[in-house]
Every structure is written in C-alpha cells, then in structure tokens.
Amino acid sequence: MLRTARTCGASAWLFFLLILVAAPAQAGSIDYLDDASYETGERFESIYDPLEPFNRVMFTFNDRLYLWVLDPVATGYSKVVPVDFRTIVSNFFYNLSEPVRSVNCLLQGRLADSGLVLSRFLINSTAGVFGLADPAANEFNIHRIQATLGQTFATWGIGDGVYLVVPLLGPSTLRDFTGAIGDGVARGLYTPWSDDLTTSSTVYGSQTINEVSLHLGQYQDMKAISLDPYVAFRNGYFQLRQKGPRTGNPAEFPAITAPEFHYQN
C-alpha cells in the first residue's frame, strides 16, 4: 500500500521559495531583491501557464497559509531557539537528501558531481555528526551541489509541461512536480520515520518551521517590491533555474520538497 508520510512537510516548498530571496547567503553574488539581478535581457513570455486562474487561487491560498500560520509560528520559534541550533537542524535535513542528489547526478551523467555529493554525505554523516555540521564544505572545500529528478528529466529532454502552483507545495511545473514525487519516494526508502504518519508529520512540520525561521521577513520583502507577486514569483522560479545547479541553492533548480512515500505490505 502506498502511504503518504509527510503531510505537514508537504508545505515545505512554499517556504523554501523564500530562499528565492535568501539565496545571496548561499550564492554570495546574487541579490534577488535587487532589480539588476533580473536584468539579463531574457524574457519570460514563453512560460506556458494555461492554468493561471487556478494557479492564482492556489498562490493566494499558499500566501495566506504562510502569512497567517507559518510566519507567526516560525517567529515565535526563532525567539526561543538560537540561530546556531536552527542552522544545524537545517544542515541535518539537507544531509539526509544527499544520497538522492548523488543518484540524480549519476543519472544526469555528472559522474564527478555524483562522487562529490556522496563524499559530502559520508564526511558530514561521520565527522559532521549525522550532518549537523558541514565539514565537507568548511574543511575539505566540497560545497553543496544540487540535483533533482526534475533536473534529470530535463537532461533527458523532457519538457516542463504546464506551470503549476501546487496547493501547500508552491511553484513548480508538471515535470518538476513529478520529479519531486520521485525524489520523495526515494527518500522514503531510507528515512526511519517514513512509515509512521504521525512521526513523519511531526518531523517534517518541525523542519518546515525551522526553515521558515531562517528567512523571516524575506517573503514579505519580495512581495512588497512586486507589482504582481504571482508573476514575480513565477518569473523568479524560472529565472533561478537558469542560474545553474551546482551552487547548492535549492531554488536554483527548484525542486519542491514533496511527501515521502513508504510501501507497506
């Protein structure tokens, strides 16, 4: 029986979208609150968005969910939990997905990247104490490398399909959403809590709150400078995908964090 084991975690990509404006902390040279970041001469008129009326409704729903629920909870959480602790929690969950990234690199023909990602996982899981720290980057100069199944499909020549704003998940395309489900299935094969709905919901709900707490205010800043937030976030989604997948910024080739699945007899 196919069982969804990450109901609360399903909202994660909406909030990882906040990294759209937090990316300078990781990429270093890009400020997505600066209009110059988007002045590449490239236009987004070719975005296939036939479901725009539905997508706008879902965008509003996700927006209200963030502003009315997650932001207040994450704000309270940030006041009682030090940022250093929240950072190591984020590191732990990032490290858990490294095996999936390594396989995707392999499927894309990026053999060197696959080995580097696997090396990161082994180093951080041991010397970094289950991924709480990142000695792979800090001591061995092996920085984060992003790879998703959606990106793998793109490498194989599969097109985006329609643009989607998925309820609770946020911006995606038909291809990337399908890929995210595949990545979720793969993670569910080895995460110990994926076969228990209550435990997994608690774990990934906590993960979502933790991630939001690291980027408080940035979503509101992005909206404030946008004449049409729906269009701005849609364009930003595609803009960030074109920056290249190697920096480890989850938004650069966006992959929503979909539910993990676990098969039970």
HELIX and SHEET records of a PDB file:
HELIX    1   1 CYS A    8  SER A   11  5                                   4    
HELIX    2   2 ALA A   12  PHE A   16  1                                   5    
HELIX    3   3 ILE A   19  ALA A   22  1                                   4    
HELIX    4   4 PRO A   24  ALA A   27  1                                   4    
HELIX    5   5 ASP A   35  TYR A   38  5                                   4    
HELIX    6   6 GLU A   52  LEU A   65  1                                  14    
HELIX    7   7 TYR A   66  LEU A   70  3                                   5    
HELIX    8   8 ASP A   71  VAL A   80  1                                  10    
HELIX    9   9 VAL A   83  LEU A   96  1                                  14    
HELIX   10  10 GLU A   98  LEU A  107  1                                  10    
HELIX   11  11 LEU A  111  THR A  126  1                                  16    
HELIX   12  12 PRO A  135  ASN A  138  1                                   4    
HELIX   13  13 LEU A  149  THR A  155  1                                   7    
HELIX   14  14 LEU A  174  GLY A  188  1                                  15    
HELIX   15  15 LEU A  197  SER A  213  1                                  17    
HELIX   16  16 GLN A  218  ALA A  224  1                                   7    
HELIX   17  17 PRO A  229  ARG A  241  1                                  13    
SHEET    1   A 2 LEU A   2  THR A   4  0                                        
SHEET    2   A 2 PHE A 261  TYR A 263 -1                                        
SHEET    1   B 2 TYR A 163  VAL A 166  0                                        
SHEET    2   B 2 GLY A 170  THR A 173 -1                                        
END                                                                             
